[in-house]
Amino acid sequence: MREYQPGDDVRDIDWNVTARMGHPYVKVYREERELTILLLVDVSGSGQFGSGAQLKNELSAELAAVLAYAAVKNNDKVGLIIFSDSIEKFIPPKKGRNTCGG
């Protein structure tokens, strides 16, 4: 709850709180949602190509790690599929830091 400010949508006014306080208050909504992120990382032979500084496989591993870290910090579920011509490793989406499964 917070005090009504000009420009606020009048549909968000909490009439019970407004009646008690004597001036308008609006409901403040905070969206809470849990996302499920599934990272797919290609480890096929084509990943052995890249610039002299970094191979495609190294870059994809780094990018997957950064995205997984951001998801964990946001309290989202994170999973991983590592594949080449078939699925090499599957880690189902879970919450928390210890989701690697070994």
N, C-alpha and C positions, 0 to 999 in steps of 0.2 A: 504494500500500500504506500502511496505517496499523495501529497496534496495535488489537487487538480491544477493544471497549468493551461493557460490559453493555448488552443490548438489541439489539446487532448480530445480523443473521441469520447463523446458524451455517453456512448454505450458502455464504456469501461468504468463509469462511476459506480462505486459501491455505496448504495443508498443506506444501508445499515450503519456503516461507519460515518457517513456524511451526517446522518441524523444524530448520532452520538456526539460528534465533534463540533457540529454547528457550521461547518464549511465543507465543500466537496473534496472527496478523496477518490482516487482512481485505483483500480486493480492493476498491478504490474505483473505481466506474464513473463515467465522465463521458460523457454522451450528446453525440455530435457528429452534427449533421445539417445538411444544407444545404437551406434552404427556397427555394422559387421563389415570388416575390411578383409578381403582375401587377396593376397599378393601372389602374382604369378611371375616366376623368374625363369627365364630361358637359359639353360646351361649347355645348349648344344654347341657343336664345334664352331658355328659361326660367331660365337662370342669370343673366340680367341683372336679376333681381329680388332684393331683399334689404332689410335694414335700412339706414338712412341711413349707418351706419358701414361696412358691408361687403356686397358683393354675393355671391350664392351661388357664382358663378364664381371670385371671389377666394378665398373660403373653401375651395372644393374644391381649388384649386391649392396653397394653403398646406398643407392636410391631406395632399395627395399628396406634397409636398416633404418634410414631416416623416416620413411613413411610409417614403419612399425613403431618407432619411438614416439612419433607424433600421435598415433592412434592410442597407444598405451597411456600417454599423458592426458589424452582426452577421455580416458576411461571407456574406450571402445573395444570391441572384440576384434582380435587380429588373428589371421591364419595365413598359411604359406603353402604354395604348391611350387616345387622345383621340378622342372621338366626338361627333357630333350626330345627324343622321338617318342618317349613314354614318360609317365610320371615317376620321377626319381624319389621324391620325398613329399609327403602330405602331412601338414600339421593343421588340424582342424581349428577354427576360430575359437579363441578363449579370451577371457578378460585377465588382466594382471600382467605382472612382469615375468613370471616363470611359466611362459606358454610354449617354450621351445620343444619340450618333450624329449630332449636329449639328442 
